[in-house]
Amino acid sequence: MKTVQHTQDRIRKAFRATYRARAEEPIDVDALWQIKVMSHIRRLGSPGSERTAALFFNRYLWRLTPVVCLLIVVLSVAVMAIDFSLEYEITQFFMTDPVEFTVAQLLE
């Protein structure tokens, strides 16, 4: 616990010194530098956050959700448009009499 407190005290001292130095000598930074710094801070993430596969997947999951919903709708419409009656009758014929189906295959 003391090492954490000691580290926090050192960080606070460094921030105070930097703040006082900023008041004495203004640092001239351009907008590009600020943009780069802020993007780097955003990429760092929150302290203590673990980078796991689930977190990585969740980041991209919400981007893919509209595409998945669209695919579900398109495939549902395609399945409803196709008539399965012929395939159902053929399957029912082969399931009711598999011996006749096997003999018919052997004769061909």
N, C-alpha and C positions, 0 to 999 in steps of 0.2 A: 504494500500500500504506500509505503514511503517513497518507493521509486516512482510510482505513478504521480504522486504529489510533487516530487522533485522535478519530474519531467514537465508537468504542467506549469510549475513556477518558471522554469527555464523558457518555455514557449511564451508565457505572458511577458517576461522580461524582454524577449526578442521582439515581440509585437509592440511593446511600449517604445523600445529604442527605435524601431522602424517608423512608428508614428511621429515621434519627435524629430527624427531626421527628415521626414517628409515635409514637415512644417518649415524647417530651415532651408532645405534645398529642394525645390519642386522638381520632380522627375517628369521629363517630357516624353509621353508615350502617345503613339498614334492609335488610330481606331483599329488597324489590323492587328497590332500587338494585343489589344484588349480582347478582340474576337478570338485570337488563338489561345489566350490564357483561359477565357471562359469555356471554350470548347474542351480544353484539356481538363478543366475542373469537372465538367459534366461527364467526361469519359471515366474519371476516377471512380465515380459512384459514391455511395454512402460509406462511411468508415465501418469496418467490421462486416461488411456484406460479403458473403461467400459467392463465388461464381460457380454455380452448379449447372448441370445440363438442364434442369427444370427451369431455372431462371432464364437461361439463354433461349429455351424453347418458348417461354411465356412472352418474351420480348417480340418474337416474330409471329406468335400465334394470332394476335389480334390483327396483324396485317393480312394474314391469310384467311381470316374468317369470312369476309365477303365473297372471296373466290370459292370457298367450300360451299357456302350457301347457294351460290349460283349454280355450281355443279350439281348439287342435290336437286334443285328445281329442274334443271335441264334433263337430268337422268330420269327424274320422276315423270316428266312429260313424255320422254321417249318411251319409257316402259308402258305408260298408259296408251300410247299411240300404236304400239305393236300388238297384233292379235296373236294370242298364245293358244288359240283353240286347236290348230293343226298339230302343234308340238305336243299338246296335252293328249290328244287322241292317239298319236303314235306312241307316246310313252305309256299310256294306259294299255294299249294293245300288247306291247312287249312285257309289261309287268304282269298281265293276267296269264299269259301263256309263254313262259320263257323257253320251254322245250321246243315249241314250234319255231321260235325265233332262232334258236341254236341250229336246228335242222336246216332252216332256210339259209343260214350263213354257210353251212357245210356244202350245200348243193350248188352254191354260186361259184 
